[in-house]
């Protein structure tokens, strides 16, 4: 089993349920994008769910899931998390590479 497969299988268990309107979950594709983009990143990569962000005027609390990879002395460490999905005008980058 390759390293990419091991990482993807480990993170897959942490993914949220698809289809929730106020909780926008990532999928396996987002995990693979994060792993691929880590090859060109210097210190950090974060991929948000494809469902996207909502405008600040959205009436309800809305969360978006992300997959983040951080470069450490031992190599890349990947994990998932949740954050607020509200952005100005609903605009924001779904991929952050640093």
N, C-alpha and C positions, 0 to 999 in steps of 0.2 A: 504494500500500500504506500502510495507516495505521500509526501508531506502535505501537499495541497489537499488530498483526500482526507487525511487525518484532521486537518484544521477545519475543513468544511463539515465533516461529520460531528465534530465536537461542538461547533457553533450552531449547527442545525437544530439541536435540542433546545437552544435558547431563543429561537425565533418565536414571535408572537403569532396569534391566530390571524389568518388572512380575512379580509372582508369587513373588518370593523371600521366604521366611519370616523370614530373619535380616537381610535388607536391604529395608526398606520404602520403595519408590520413589514419588516424586511422579508426577503425570500432567499433561496439558495443562490440565485443569480447575483444578488448584492454581495454575498460572501465572496463569490468568485471574482467579482470586480475589485473588491478590496485587496484580495491576495495578489491579483495581477498588477494593480496600481502600486503596490508596495515595492515593486521592483524598480520603479523610477522615483519613489519618494525618498527624502533624506531622513525624516524623523517621524512622520505621522501621516496616516491616511484615514479618512472617514467617509463612509458611504451611507447616505440617508435612503429611506424607503422610496421606491418609485412612485408611491402615491402622492408625494410632494407636500408642500407646505400650504397653510391656509392664511388668509389675510388677518390682520389684527382685529378687524371688525367681526370676526367669527364669534358667535355668541357663547359657544360652549368650550370647555377645556378640551384641547385636542393634543394628543401625543404622537410623536413619530419615532420609530426605532432606527437605530444606526448600528453599523458595524465599524469598529475602529481598530486600527493596527498601529502599535507604537513600537519603535525600534529601541531595543534594550541591548545590553552587553551580550546577552545570550541569544540574540536574534530578534525576530519579530514576534510580538505577543498580540493576539487578536481577541476581541471580546465584543459583546453587544450591550446596548443600553437604550434608554428612553429619554427623550427631551421634549420640550414644548414645540409644537409644530407651527406656531403663529409667527409670521414674519411680515414686515412692512409690504403691503400689497400682495402678499402671498408669494413673493419672489425670494429665491435663495438657491444657492448652488447645492445640488444633491451629491456632489463629489468634491472633497477637500483633500488636496495633496500638498504636503509641506515637506 
